[in-house]
Amino acid sequence: MISLPVNDLPEPDRRSLENLLGHPLEADQQVFVLVFSAGQVSDSATRRAATQNIRSALDKADHHRTVRGITDDEVDAALDEAMGNVRPRPG
């Protein structure tokens, strides 16, 4: 998994992501990219590393939330808004 601050993305890459997602990205947002091969089971070391990466990313997000004084209700509202903005996939 790769985690990138939107502010650090080169402009052409940012535009490509915005096109893919269907909406503009904000400078203070973070982009997470995860690539996997469907139908293939990773070895235990790879699964452990992936689990640690996800936990680390969630810990960083929680630290950011705590430092900024963001409440659980605000987090829930942001998640609800994000889910409402997800572009439907064909099929």
PDB file of N, CA, C and O in Angstrom:
ATOM      1  N   MET A   1       0.850  -1.172   0.000  1.00  0.00           N
ATOM      2  CA  MET A   1       0.000   0.000   0.000  1.00  0.00           C
ATOM      3  C   MET A   1       0.888   1.224   0.000  1.00  0.00           C
ATOM      4  O   MET A   1       1.900   1.279   0.699  1.00  0.00           O
ATOM      5  N   ILE A   2       0.498   2.195  -0.788  1.00  0.00           N
ATOM      6  CA  ILE A   2       1.215   3.455  -0.874  1.00  0.00           C
ATOM      7  C   ILE A   2       0.307   4.539  -0.320  1.00  0.00           C
ATOM      8  O   ILE A   2      -0.888   4.569  -0.614  1.00  0.00           O
ATOM      9  N   SER A   3       0.872   5.420   0.476  1.00  0.00           N
ATOM     10  CA  SER A   3       0.133   6.551   1.013  1.00  0.00           C
ATOM     11  C   SER A   3       0.844   7.831   0.584  1.00  0.00           C
ATOM     12  O   SER A   3       2.029   8.014   0.862  1.00  0.00           O
ATOM     13  N   LEU A   4       0.116   8.712  -0.093  1.00  0.00           N
ATOM     14  CA  LEU A   4       0.700   9.949  -0.603  1.00  0.00           C
ATOM     15  C   LEU A   4      -0.155  11.154  -0.235  1.00  0.00           C
ATOM     16  O   LEU A   4      -1.374  11.121  -0.406  1.00  0.00           O
ATOM     17  N   PRO A   5       0.469  12.217   0.270  1.00  0.00           N
ATOM     18  CA  PRO A   5      -0.291  13.459   0.446  1.00  0.00           C
ATOM     19  C   PRO A   5      -0.611  14.053  -0.930  1.00  0.00           C
ATOM     20  O   PRO A   5       0.255  14.095  -1.804  1.00  0.00           O
ATOM     21  N   VAL A   6      -1.830  14.502  -1.120  1.00  0.00           N
ATOM     22  CA  VAL A   6      -2.235  15.077  -2.402  1.00  0.00           C
ATOM     23  C   VAL A   6      -1.304  16.224  -2.778  1.00  0.00           C
ATOM     24  O   VAL A   6      -0.965  16.395  -3.949  1.00  0.00           O
ATOM     25  N   ASN A   7      -0.893  17.005  -1.791  1.00  0.00           N
ATOM     26  CA  ASN A   7       0.002  18.141  -2.036  1.00  0.00           C
ATOM     27  C   ASN A   7       1.330  17.726  -2.665  1.00  0.00           C
ATOM     28  O   ASN A   7       1.959  18.527  -3.356  1.00  0.00           O
ATOM     29  N   ASP A   8       1.764  16.486  -2.437  1.00  0.00           N
ATOM     30  CA  ASP A   8       3.041  16.001  -2.961  1.00  0.00           C
ATOM     31  C   ASP A   8       2.937  15.378  -4.352  1.00  0.00           C
ATOM     32  O   ASP A   8       3.954  15.018  -4.944  1.00  0.00           O
ATOM     33  N   LEU A   9       1.721  15.248  -4.877  1.00  0.00           N
ATOM     34  CA  LEU A   9       1.537  14.610  -6.184  1.00  0.00           C
ATOM     35  C   LEU A   9       1.898  15.582  -7.310  1.00  0.00           C
ATOM     36  O   LEU A   9       1.502  16.747  -7.273  1.00  0.00           O
ATOM     37  N   PRO A  10       2.644  15.112  -8.303  1.00  0.00           N
ATOM     38  CA  PRO A  10       2.852  15.954  -9.488  1.00  0.00           C
ATOM     39  C   PRO A  10       1.496  16.264 -10.134  1.00  0.00           C
ATOM     40  O   PRO A  10       0.594  15.426 -10.126  1.00  0.00           O
ATOM     41  N   GLU A  11       1.362  17.451 -10.685  1.00  0.00           N
ATOM     42  CA  GLU A  11       0.072  17.907 -11.228  1.00  0.00           C
ATOM     43  C   GLU A  11      -0.556  16.929 -12.227  1.00  0.00           C
ATOM     44  O   GLU A  11      -1.760  16.685 -12.149  1.00  0.00           O
ATOM     45  N   PRO A  12       0.223  16.356 -13.170  1.00  0.00           N
ATOM     46  CA  PRO A  12      -0.423  15.401 -14.101  1.00  0.00           C
ATOM     47  C   PRO A  12      -0.987  14.167 -13.379  1.00  0.00           C
ATOM     48  O   PRO A  12      -2.044  13.660 -13.756  1.00  0.00           O
ATOM     49  N   ASP A  13      -0.288  13.685 -12.344  1.00  0.00           N
ATOM     50  CA  ASP A  13      -0.773  12.534 -11.583  1.00  0.00           C
ATOM     51  C   ASP A  13      -2.032  12.898 -10.800  1.00  0.00           C
ATOM     52  O   ASP A  13      -2.977  12.113 -10.720  1.00  0.00           O
ATOM     53  N   ARG A  14      -2.029  14.092 -10.228  1.00  0.00           N
ATOM     54  CA  ARG A  14      -3.205  14.540  -9.484  1.00  0.00           C
ATOM     55  C   ARG A  14      -4.424  14.623 -10.414  1.00  0.00           C
ATOM     56  O   ARG A  14      -5.510  14.166 -10.057  1.00  0.00           O
ATOM     57  N   ARG A  15      -4.243  15.206 -11.603  1.00  0.00           N
ATOM     58  CA  ARG A  15      -5.351  15.302 -12.554  1.00  0.00           C
ATOM     59  C   ARG A  15      -5.848  13.918 -12.963  1.00  0.00           C
ATOM     60  O   ARG A  15      -7.052  13.706 -13.109  1.00  0.00           O
ATOM     61  N   SER A  16      -4.926  12.981 -13.147  1.00  0.00           N
ATOM     62  CA  SER A  16      -5.329  11.615 -13.508  1.00  0.00           C
ATOM     63  C   SER A  16      -6.164  10.985 -12.404  1.00  0.00           C
ATOM     64  O   SER A  16      -7.179  10.347 -12.681  1.00  0.00           O
ATOM     65  N   LEU A  17      -5.748  11.158 -11.158  1.00  0.00           N
ATOM     66  CA  LEU A  17      -6.518  10.610 -10.036  1.00  0.00           C
ATOM     67  C   LEU A  17      -7.885  11.277  -9.939  1.00  0.00           C
ATOM     68  O   LEU A  17      -8.890  10.608  -9.700  1.00  0.00           O
ATOM     69  N   GLU A  18      -7.924  12.582 -10.123  1.00  0.00           N
ATOM     70  CA  GLU A  18      -9.202  13.285 -10.068  1.00  0.00           C
ATOM     71  C   GLU A  18     -10.141  12.784 -11.163  1.00  0.00           C
ATOM     72  O   GLU A  18     -11.341  12.625 -10.938  1.00  0.00           O
ATOM     73  N   ASN A  19      -9.589  12.539 -12.336  1.00  0.00           N
ATOM     74  CA  ASN A  19     -10.392  12.006 -13.435  1.00  0.00           C
ATOM     75  C   ASN A  19     -10.915  10.610 -13.089  1.00  0.00           C
ATOM     76  O   ASN A  19     -12.084  10.304 -13.323  1.00  0.00           O
ATOM     77  N   LEU A  20     -10.050   9.772 -12.535  1.00  0.00           N
ATOM     78  CA  LEU A  20     -10.439   8.423 -12.155  1.00  0.00           C
ATOM     79  C   LEU A  20     -11.517   8.430 -11.068  1.00  0.00           C
ATOM     80  O   LEU A  20     -12.475   7.661 -11.132  1.00  0.00           O
ATOM     81  N   LEU A  21     -11.354   9.302 -10.071  1.00  0.00           N
ATOM     82  CA  LEU A  21     -12.286   9.352  -8.947  1.00  0.00           C
ATOM     83  C   LEU A  21     -13.558  10.126  -9.269  1.00  0.00           C
ATOM     84  O   LEU A  21     -14.594   9.925  -8.636  1.00  0.00           O
ATOM     85  N   GLY A  22     -13.473  11.009 -10.254  1.00  0.00           N
ATOM     86  CA  GLY A  22     -14.655  11.762 -10.649  1.00  0.00           C
ATOM     87  C   GLY A  22     -14.905  13.019  -9.840  1.00  0.00           C
ATOM     88  O   GLY A  22     -16.000  13.577  -9.895  1.00  0.00           O
ATOM     89  N   HIS A  23     -13.907  13.477  -9.087  1.00  0.00           N
ATOM     90  CA  HIS A  23     -14.053  14.729  -8.336  1.00  0.00           C
ATOM     91  C   HIS A  23     -12.674  15.285  -7.994  1.00  0.00           C
ATOM     92  O   HIS A  23     -11.690  14.546  -7.985  1.00  0.00           O
ATOM     93  N   PRO A  24     -12.599  16.593  -7.711  1.00  0.00           N
ATOM     94  CA  PRO A  24     -11.310  17.190  -7.385  1.00  0.00           C
ATOM     95  C   PRO A  24     -10.794  16.712  -6.028  1.00  0.00           C
ATOM     96  O   PRO A  24     -11.569  16.377  -5.132  1.00  0.00           O
ATOM     97  N   LEU A  25      -9.482  16.689  -5.900  1.00  0.00           N
ATOM     98  CA  LEU A  25      -8.833  16.354  -4.637  1.00  0.00           C
ATOM     99  C   LEU A  25      -8.423  17.642  -3.927  1.00  0.00           C
ATOM    100  O   LEU A  25      -8.078  18.632  -4.572  1.00  0.00           O
ATOM    101  N   GLU A  26      -8.464  17.619  -2.614  1.00  0.00           N
ATOM    102  CA  GLU A  26      -8.060  18.769  -1.814  1.00  0.00           C
ATOM    103  C   GLU A  26      -6.606  18.607  -1.394  1.00  0.00           C
ATOM    104  O   GLU A  26      -6.129  17.487  -1.212  1.00  0.00           O
ATOM    105  N   ALA A  27      -5.901  19.723  -1.242  1.00  0.00           N
ATOM    106  CA  ALA A  27      -4.470  19.698  -0.914  1.00  0.00           C
ATOM    107  C   ALA A  27      -4.177  18.988   0.403  1.00  0.00           C
ATOM    108  O   ALA A  27      -3.107  18.401   0.560  1.00  0.00           O
ATOM    109  N   ASP A  28      -5.121  19.035   1.359  1.00  0.00           N
ATOM    110  CA  ASP A  28      -4.875  18.433   2.672  1.00  0.00           C
ATOM    111  C   ASP A  28      -5.318  16.969   2.756  1.00  0.00           C
ATOM    112  O   ASP A  28      -5.313  16.377   3.835  1.00  0.00           O
ATOM    113  N   GLN A  29      -5.702  16.388   1.610  1.00  0.00           N
ATOM    114  CA  GLN A  29      -6.129  14.990   1.609  1.00  0.00           C
ATOM    115  C   GLN A  29      -4.944  14.054   1.399  1.00  0.00           C
ATOM    116  O   GLN A  29      -3.855  14.480   1.016  1.00  0.00           O
ATOM    117  N   GLN A  30      -5.179  12.791   1.654  1.00  0.00           N
ATOM    118  CA  GLN A  30      -4.196  11.731   1.506  1.00  0.00           C
ATOM    119  C   GLN A  30      -4.753  10.707   0.523  1.00  0.00           C
ATOM    120  O   GLN A  30      -5.947  10.409   0.554  1.00  0.00           O
ATOM    121  N   VAL A  31      -3.911  10.170  -0.341  1.00  0.00           N
ATOM    122  CA  VAL A  31      -4.323   9.150  -1.295  1.00  0.00           C
ATOM    123  C   VAL A  31      -3.657   7.837  -0.899  1.00  0.00           C
ATOM    124  O   VAL A  31      -2.447   7.786  -0.680  1.00  0.00           O
ATOM    125  N   PHE A  32      -4.454   6.784  -0.809  1.00  0.00           N
ATOM    126  CA  PHE A  32      -3.943   5.450  -0.508  1.00  0.00           C
ATOM    127  C   PHE A  32      -4.151   4.583  -1.742  1.00  0.00           C
ATOM    128  O   PHE A  32      -5.239   4.562  -2.317  1.00  0.00           O
ATOM    129  N   VAL A  33      -3.105   3.867  -2.146  1.00  0.00           N
ATOM    130  CA  VAL A  33      -3.187   2.997  -3.312  1.00  0.00           C
ATOM    131  C   VAL A  33      -2.803   1.593  -2.876  1.00  0.00           C
ATOM    132  O   VAL A  33      -1.764   1.385  -2.248  1.00  0.00           O
ATOM    133  N   LEU A  34      -3.642   0.645  -3.212  1.00  0.00           N
ATOM    134  CA  LEU A  34      -3.396  -0.749  -2.886  1.00  0.00           C
ATOM    135  C   LEU A  34      -3.581  -1.562  -4.154  1.00  0.00           C
ATOM    136  O   LEU A  34      -4.614  -1.458  -4.817  1.00  0.00           O
ATOM    137  N   VAL A  35      -2.603  -2.359  -4.491  1.00  0.00           N
ATOM    138  CA  VAL A  35      -2.670  -3.191  -5.684  1.00  0.00           C
ATOM    139  C   VAL A  35      -2.590  -4.648  -5.240  1.00  0.00           C
ATOM    140  O   VAL A  35      -1.762  -5.007  -4.402  1.00  0.00           O
ATOM    141  N   PHE A  36      -3.449  -5.477  -5.804  1.00  0.00           N
ATOM    142  CA  PHE A  36      -3.402  -6.896  -5.476  1.00  0.00           C
ATOM    143  C   PHE A  36      -3.817  -7.715  -6.686  1.00  0.00           C
ATOM    144  O   PHE A  36      -4.443  -7.204  -7.614  1.00  0.00           O
ATOM    145  N   SER A  37      -3.468  -8.963  -6.663  1.00  0.00           N
ATOM    146  CA  SER A  37      -3.841  -9.893  -7.727  1.00  0.00           C
ATOM    147  C   SER A  37      -4.993 -10.755  -7.222  1.00  0.00           C
ATOM    148  O   SER A  37      -4.836 -11.541  -6.288  1.00  0.00           O
ATOM    149  N   ALA A  38      -6.143 -10.594  -7.853  1.00  0.00           N
ATOM    150  CA  ALA A  38      -7.329 -11.336  -7.446  1.00  0.00           C
ATOM    151  C   ALA A  38      -7.093 -12.835  -7.594  1.00  0.00           C
ATOM    152  O   ALA A  38      -6.488 -13.292  -8.564  1.00  0.00           O
ATOM    153  N   GLY A  39      -7.576 -13.579  -6.624  1.00  0.00           N
ATOM    154  CA  GLY A  39      -7.491 -15.027  -6.693  1.00  0.00           C
ATOM    155  C   GLY A  39      -6.167 -15.605  -6.231  1.00  0.00           C
ATOM    156  O   GLY A  39      -6.004 -16.825  -6.194  1.00  0.00           O
ATOM    157  N   GLN A  40      -5.217 -14.748  -5.878  1.00  0.00           N
ATOM    158  CA  GLN A  40      -3.927 -15.238  -5.395  1.00  0.00           C
ATOM    159  C   GLN A  40      -3.801 -14.937  -3.906  1.00  0.00           C
ATOM    160  O   GLN A  40      -4.031 -13.809  -3.472  1.00  0.00           O
ATOM    161  N   VAL A  41      -3.444 -15.929  -3.146  1.00  0.00           N
ATOM    162  CA  VAL A  41      -3.266 -15.767  -1.709  1.00  0.00           C
ATOM    163  C   VAL A  41      -1.802 -15.427  -1.448  1.00  0.00           C
ATOM    164  O   VAL A  41      -0.901 -16.155  -1.863  1.00  0.00           O
ATOM    165  N   SER A  42      -1.580 -14.317  -0.760  1.00  0.00           N
ATOM    166  CA  SER A  42      -0.219 -13.899  -0.433  1.00  0.00           C
ATOM    167  C   SER A  42       0.352 -14.769   0.667  1.00  0.00           C
ATOM    168  O   SER A  42      -0.383 -15.382   1.440  1.00  0.00           O
ATOM    169  N   ASP A  43       1.674 -14.813   0.727  1.00  0.00           N
ATOM    170  CA  ASP A  43       2.314 -15.561   1.805  1.00  0.00           C
ATOM    171  C   ASP A  43       2.118 -14.819   3.127  1.00  0.00           C
ATOM    172  O   ASP A  43       1.748 -13.645   3.132  1.00  0.00           O
ATOM    173  N   SER A  44       2.363 -15.496   4.233  1.00  0.00           N
ATOM    174  CA  SER A  44       2.064 -14.927   5.552  1.00  0.00           C
ATOM    175  C   SER A  44       2.888 -13.678   5.840  1.00  0.00           C
ATOM    176  O   SER A  44       2.384 -12.759   6.486  1.00  0.00           O
ATOM    177  N   ALA A  45       4.120 -13.612   5.390  1.00  0.00           N
ATOM    178  CA  ALA A  45       4.943 -12.421   5.629  1.00  0.00           C
ATOM    179  C   ALA A  45       4.357 -11.204   4.914  1.00  0.00           C
ATOM    180  O   ALA A  45       4.339 -10.105   5.468  1.00  0.00           O
ATOM    181  N   THR A  46       3.882 -11.398   3.699  1.00  0.00           N
ATOM    182  CA  THR A  46       3.269 -10.307   2.941  1.00  0.00           C
ATOM    183  C   THR A  46       1.980  -9.855   3.610  1.00  0.00           C
ATOM    184  O   THR A  46       1.705  -8.658   3.690  1.00  0.00           O
ATOM    185  N   ARG A  47       1.191 -10.809   4.089  1.00  0.00           N
ATOM    186  CA  ARG A  47      -0.065 -10.466   4.778  1.00  0.00           C
ATOM    187  C   ARG A  47       0.220  -9.708   6.071  1.00  0.00           C
ATOM    188  O   ARG A  47      -0.469  -8.739   6.389  1.00  0.00           O
ATOM    189  N   ARG A  48       1.232 -10.147   6.814  1.00  0.00           N
ATOM    190  CA  ARG A  48       1.601  -9.445   8.051  1.00  0.00           C
ATOM    191  C   ARG A  48       2.052  -8.020   7.752  1.00  0.00           C
ATOM    192  O   ARG A  48       1.663  -7.086   8.454  1.00  0.00           O
ATOM    193  N   ALA A  49       2.870  -7.846   6.716  1.00  0.00           N
ATOM    194  CA  ALA A  49       3.353  -6.511   6.348  1.00  0.00           C
ATOM    195  C   ALA A  49       2.183  -5.623   5.919  1.00  0.00           C
ATOM    196  O   ALA A  49       2.126  -4.451   6.290  1.00  0.00           O
ATOM    197  N   ALA A  50       1.254  -6.177   5.142  1.00  0.00           N
ATOM    198  CA  ALA A  50       0.090  -5.405   4.701  1.00  0.00           C
ATOM    199  C   ALA A  50      -0.763  -5.000   5.896  1.00  0.00           C
ATOM    200  O   ALA A  50      -1.236  -3.866   5.972  1.00  0.00           O
ATOM    201  N   THR A  51      -0.958  -5.921   6.822  1.00  0.00           N
ATOM    202  CA  THR A  51      -1.727  -5.624   8.026  1.00  0.00           C
ATOM    203  C   THR A  51      -1.068  -4.504   8.812  1.00  0.00           C
ATOM    204  O   THR A  51      -1.748  -3.592   9.283  1.00  0.00           O
ATOM    205  N   GLN A  52       0.241  -4.564   8.957  1.00  0.00           N
ATOM    206  CA  GLN A  52       0.964  -3.520   9.687  1.00  0.00           C
ATOM    207  C   GLN A  52       0.858  -2.173   8.976  1.00  0.00           C
ATOM    208  O   GLN A  52       0.703  -1.139   9.627  1.00  0.00           O
ATOM    209  N   ASN A  53       0.941  -2.179   7.647  1.00  0.00           N
ATOM    210  CA  ASN A  53       0.805  -0.929   6.887  1.00  0.00           C
ATOM    211  C   ASN A  53      -0.568  -0.304   7.083  1.00  0.00           C
ATOM    212  O   ASN A  53      -0.689   0.909   7.255  1.00  0.00           O
ATOM    213  N   ILE A  54      -1.600  -1.139   7.055  1.00  0.00           N
ATOM    214  CA  ILE A  54      -2.960  -0.630   7.252  1.00  0.00           C
ATOM    215  C   ILE A  54      -3.124  -0.095   8.668  1.00  0.00           C
ATOM    216  O   ILE A  54      -3.693   0.979   8.862  1.00  0.00           O
ATOM    217  N   ARG A  55      -2.634  -0.831   9.656  1.00  0.00           N
ATOM    218  CA  ARG A  55      -2.724  -0.358  11.049  1.00  0.00           C
ATOM    219  C   ARG A  55      -1.978   0.958  11.227  1.00  0.00           C
ATOM    220  O   ARG A  55      -2.453   1.858  11.920  1.00  0.00           O
ATOM    221  N   SER A  56      -0.814   1.068  10.604  1.00  0.00           N
ATOM    222  CA  SER A  56      -0.031   2.302  10.693  1.00  0.00           C
ATOM    223  C   SER A  56      -0.782   3.474  10.084  1.00  0.00           C
ATOM    224  O   SER A  56      -0.818   4.561  10.660  1.00  0.00           O
ATOM    225  N   ALA A  57      -1.381   3.252   8.917  1.00  0.00           N
ATOM    226  CA  ALA A  57      -2.146   4.313   8.254  1.00  0.00           C
ATOM    227  C   ALA A  57      -3.338   4.735   9.116  1.00  0.00           C
ATOM    228  O   ALA A  57      -3.624   5.926   9.236  1.00  0.00           O
ATOM    229  N   LEU A  58      -4.028   3.772   9.712  1.00  0.00           N
ATOM    230  CA  LEU A  58      -5.169   4.085  10.575  1.00  0.00           C
ATOM    231  C   LEU A  58      -4.725   4.805  11.839  1.00  0.00           C
ATOM    232  O   LEU A  58      -5.411   5.712  12.311  1.00  0.00           O
ATOM    233  N   ASP A  59      -3.579   4.407  12.394  1.00  0.00           N
ATOM    234  CA  ASP A  59      -3.032   5.092  13.575  1.00  0.00           C
ATOM    235  C   ASP A  59      -2.692   6.547  13.254  1.00  0.00           C
ATOM    236  O   ASP A  59      -2.960   7.443  14.055  1.00  0.00           O
ATOM    237  N   LYS A  60      -2.104   6.775  12.084  1.00  0.00           N
ATOM    238  CA  LYS A  60      -1.777   8.149  11.668  1.00  0.00           C
ATOM    239  C   LYS A  60      -3.042   8.975  11.499  1.00  0.00           C
ATOM    240  O   LYS A  60      -3.095  10.135  11.908  1.00  0.00           O
ATOM    241  N   ALA A  61      -4.057   8.376  10.896  1.00  0.00           N
ATOM    242  CA  ALA A  61      -5.324   9.086  10.707  1.00  0.00           C
ATOM    243  C   ALA A  61      -5.964   9.406  12.057  1.00  0.00           C
ATOM    244  O   ALA A  61      -6.506  10.496  12.241  1.00  0.00           O
ATOM    245  N   ASP A  62      -5.905   8.470  12.996  1.00  0.00           N
ATOM    246  CA  ASP A  62      -6.473   8.699  14.321  1.00  0.00           C
ATOM    247  C   ASP A  62      -5.689   9.771  15.065  1.00  0.00           C
ATOM    248  O   ASP A  62      -6.276  10.600  15.761  1.00  0.00           O
ATOM    249  N   HIS A  63      -4.370   9.759  14.922  1.00  0.00           N
ATOM    250  CA  HIS A  63      -3.536  10.793  15.556  1.00  0.00           C
ATOM    251  C   HIS A  63      -3.911  12.165  14.985  1.00  0.00           C
ATOM    252  O   HIS A  63      -4.077  13.124  15.739  1.00  0.00           O
ATOM    253  N   HIS A  64      -4.042  12.259  13.681  1.00  0.00           N
ATOM    254  CA  HIS A  64      -4.429  13.509  13.023  1.00  0.00           C
ATOM    255  C   HIS A  64      -5.779  13.986  13.560  1.00  0.00           C
ATOM    256  O   HIS A  64      -5.960  15.164  13.866  1.00  0.00           O
ATOM    257  N   ARG A  65      -6.724  13.045  13.669  1.00  0.00           N
ATOM    258  CA  ARG A  65      -8.058  13.377  14.183  1.00  0.00           C
ATOM    259  C   ARG A  65      -7.975  13.907  15.607  1.00  0.00           C
ATOM    260  O   ARG A  65      -8.615  14.901  15.948  1.00  0.00           O
ATOM    261  N   THR A  66      -7.181  13.236  16.435  1.00  0.00           N
ATOM    262  CA  THR A  66      -7.060  13.624  17.842  1.00  0.00           C
ATOM    263  C   THR A  66      -6.392  14.993  17.994  1.00  0.00           C
ATOM    264  O   THR A  66      -6.863  15.846  18.747  1.00  0.00           O
ATOM    265  N   VAL A  67      -5.298  15.186  17.274  1.00  0.00           N
ATOM    266  CA  VAL A  67      -4.562  16.461  17.354  1.00  0.00           C
ATOM    267  C   VAL A  67      -5.440  17.626  16.920  1.00  0.00           C
ATOM    268  O   VAL A  67      -5.363  18.713  17.492  1.00  0.00           O
ATOM    269  N   ARG A  68      -6.272  17.401  15.914  1.00  0.00           N
ATOM    270  CA  ARG A  68      -7.117  18.466  15.377  1.00  0.00           C
ATOM    271  C   ARG A  68      -8.452  18.587  16.132  1.00  0.00           C
ATOM    272  O   ARG A  68      -9.248  19.480  15.840  1.00  0.00           O
ATOM    273  N   GLY A  69      -8.694  17.700  17.089  1.00  0.00           N
ATOM    274  CA  GLY A  69      -9.920  17.776  17.876  1.00  0.00           C
ATOM    275  C   GLY A  69     -11.169  17.413  17.101  1.00  0.00           C
ATOM    276  O   GLY A  69     -12.253  17.926  17.381  1.00  0.00           O
ATOM    277  N   ILE A  70     -11.021  16.528  16.127  1.00  0.00           N
ATOM    278  CA  ILE A  70     -12.160  16.114  15.305  1.00  0.00           C
ATOM    279  C   ILE A  70     -12.952  15.049  16.075  1.00  0.00           C
ATOM    280  O   ILE A  70     -12.395  14.050  16.527  1.00  0.00           O
ATOM    281  N   THR A  71     -14.250  15.282  16.213  1.00  0.00           N
ATOM    282  CA  THR A  71     -15.089  14.372  17.008  1.00  0.00           C
ATOM    283  C   THR A  71     -15.500  13.146  16.190  1.00  0.00           C
ATOM    284  O   THR A  71     -15.398  13.128  14.963  1.00  0.00           O
ATOM    285  N   ASP A  72     -15.965  12.125  16.907  1.00  0.00           N
ATOM    286  CA  ASP A  72     -16.469  10.923  16.237  1.00  0.00           C
ATOM    287  C   ASP A  72     -17.645  11.255  15.320  1.00  0.00           C
ATOM    288  O   ASP A  72     -17.770  10.685  14.237  1.00  0.00           O
ATOM    289  N   ASP A  73     -18.509  12.178  15.755  1.00  0.00           N
ATOM    290  CA  ASP A  73     -19.653  12.573  14.920  1.00  0.00           C
ATOM    291  C   ASP A  73     -19.184  13.231  13.631  1.00  0.00           C
ATOM    292  O   ASP A  73     -19.774  13.010  12.573  1.00  0.00           O
ATOM    293  N   GLU A  74     -18.122  14.044  13.708  1.00  0.00           N
ATOM    294  CA  GLU A  74     -17.584  14.684  12.502  1.00  0.00           C
ATOM    295  C   GLU A  74     -16.971  13.643  11.564  1.00  0.00           C
ATOM    296  O   GLU A  74     -17.098  13.748  10.344  1.00  0.00           O
ATOM    297  N   VAL A  75     -16.314  12.648  12.134  1.00  0.00           N
ATOM    298  CA  VAL A  75     -15.749  11.566  11.324  1.00  0.00           C
ATOM    299  C   VAL A  75     -16.870  10.816  10.624  1.00  0.00           C
ATOM    300  O   VAL A  75     -16.785  10.557   9.424  1.00  0.00           O
ATOM    301  N   ASP A  76     -17.918  10.466  11.358  1.00  0.00           N
ATOM    302  CA  ASP A  76     -19.055   9.758  10.769  1.00  0.00           C
ATOM    303  C   ASP A  76     -19.697  10.574   9.654  1.00  0.00           C
ATOM    304  O   ASP A  76     -20.043  10.032   8.605  1.00  0.00           O
ATOM    305  N   ALA A  77     -19.857  11.885   9.881  1.00  0.00           N
ATOM    306  CA  ALA A  77     -20.461  12.748   8.859  1.00  0.00           C
ATOM    307  C   ALA A  77     -19.579  12.802   7.609  1.00  0.00           C
ATOM    308  O   ALA A  77     -20.088  12.773   6.488  1.00  0.00           O
ATOM    309  N   ALA A  78     -18.264  12.880   7.797  1.00  0.00           N
ATOM    310  CA  ALA A  78     -17.343  12.912   6.652  1.00  0.00           C
ATOM    311  C   ALA A  78     -17.397  11.605   5.873  1.00  0.00           C
ATOM    312  O   ALA A  78     -17.378  11.608   4.643  1.00  0.00           O
ATOM    313  N   LEU A  79     -17.464  10.486   6.594  1.00  0.00           N
ATOM    314  CA  LEU A  79     -17.562   9.186   5.917  1.00  0.00           C
ATOM    315  C   LEU A  79     -18.884   9.058   5.162  1.00  0.00           C
ATOM    316  O   LEU A  79     -18.913   8.552   4.040  1.00  0.00           O
ATOM    317  N   ASP A  80     -19.968   9.510   5.771  1.00  0.00           N
ATOM    318  CA  ASP A  80     -21.266   9.481   5.085  1.00  0.00           C
ATOM    319  C   ASP A  80     -21.230  10.334   3.824  1.00  0.00           C
ATOM    320  O   ASP A  80     -21.752   9.934   2.783  1.00  0.00           O
ATOM    321  N   GLU A  81     -20.611  11.514   3.919  1.00  0.00           N
ATOM    322  CA  GLU A  81     -20.508  12.392   2.754  1.00  0.00           C
ATOM    323  C   GLU A  81     -19.661  11.745   1.660  1.00  0.00           C
ATOM    324  O   GLU A  81     -20.017  11.780   0.482  1.00  0.00           O
ATOM    325  N   ALA A  82     -18.538  11.156   2.064  1.00  0.00           N
ATOM    326  CA  ALA A  82     -17.661  10.502   1.080  1.00  0.00           C
ATOM    327  C   ALA A  82     -18.381   9.354   0.391  1.00  0.00           C
ATOM    328  O   ALA A  82     -18.282   9.202  -0.827  1.00  0.00           O
ATOM    329  N   MET A  83     -19.094   8.553   1.148  1.00  0.00           N
ATOM    330  CA  MET A  83     -19.825   7.430   0.553  1.00  0.00           C
ATOM    331  C   MET A  83     -20.892   7.935  -0.417  1.00  0.00           C
ATOM    332  O   MET A  83     -21.165   7.290  -1.429  1.00  0.00           O
ATOM    333  N   GLY A  84     -21.491   9.079  -0.113  1.00  0.00           N
ATOM    334  CA  GLY A  84     -22.490   9.651  -1.005  1.00  0.00           C
ATOM    335  C   GLY A  84     -21.896  10.203  -2.286  1.00  0.00           C
ATOM    336  O   GLY A  84     -22.596  10.370  -3.285  1.00  0.00           O
ATOM    337  N   ASN A  85     -20.583  10.489  -2.253  1.00  0.00           N
ATOM    338  CA  ASN A  85     -19.907  11.041  -3.431  1.00  0.00           C
ATOM    339  C   ASN A  85     -19.209   9.995  -4.279  1.00  0.00           C
ATOM    340  O   ASN A  85     -18.620  10.327  -5.308  1.00  0.00           O
ATOM    341  N   VAL A  86     -19.267   8.740  -3.866  1.00  0.00           N
ATOM    342  CA  VAL A  86     -18.594   7.693  -4.633  1.00  0.00           C
ATOM    343  C   VAL A  86     -19.297   7.556  -5.969  1.00  0.00           C
ATOM    344  O   VAL A  86     -20.520   7.444  -6.047  1.00  0.00           O
ATOM    345  N   ARG A  87     -18.495   7.569  -7.007  1.00  0.00           N
ATOM    346  CA  ARG A  87     -19.048   7.458  -8.361  1.00  0.00           C
ATOM    347  C   ARG A  87     -19.457   6.014  -8.600  1.00  0.00           C
ATOM    348  O   ARG A  87     -18.651   5.108  -8.391  1.00  0.00           O
ATOM    349  N   PRO A  88     -20.690   5.778  -9.034  1.00  0.00           N
ATOM    350  CA  PRO A  88     -21.129   4.403  -9.308  1.00  0.00           C
ATOM    351  C   PRO A  88     -20.294   3.777 -10.436  1.00  0.00           C
ATOM    352  O   PRO A  88     -19.925   4.443 -11.404  1.00  0.00           O
ATOM    353  N   ARG A  89     -20.019   2.528 -10.284  1.00  0.00           N
ATOM    354  CA  ARG A  89     -19.258   1.777 -11.299  1.00  0.00           C
ATOM    355  C   ARG A  89     -20.237   1.104 -12.256  1.00  0.00           C
ATOM    356  O   ARG A  89     -21.281   0.615 -11.826  1.00  0.00           O
ATOM    357  N   PRO A  90     -19.911   1.071 -13.555  1.00  0.00           N
ATOM    358  CA  PRO A  90     -20.791   0.369 -14.488  1.00  0.00           C
ATOM    359  C   PRO A  90     -20.830  -1.126 -14.221  1.00  0.00           C
ATOM    360  O   PRO A  90     -19.852  -1.703 -13.747  1.00  0.00           O
ATOM    361  N   GLY A  91     -21.951  -1.749 -14.522  1.00  0.00           N
ATOM    362  CA  GLY A  91     -22.057  -3.196 -14.409  1.00  0.00           C
ATOM    363  C   GLY A  91     -22.681  -3.587 -13.168  1.00  0.00           C
ATOM    364  O   GLY A  91     -22.849  -4.779 -12.910  1.00  0.00           O
TER     365      GLY A  91
END
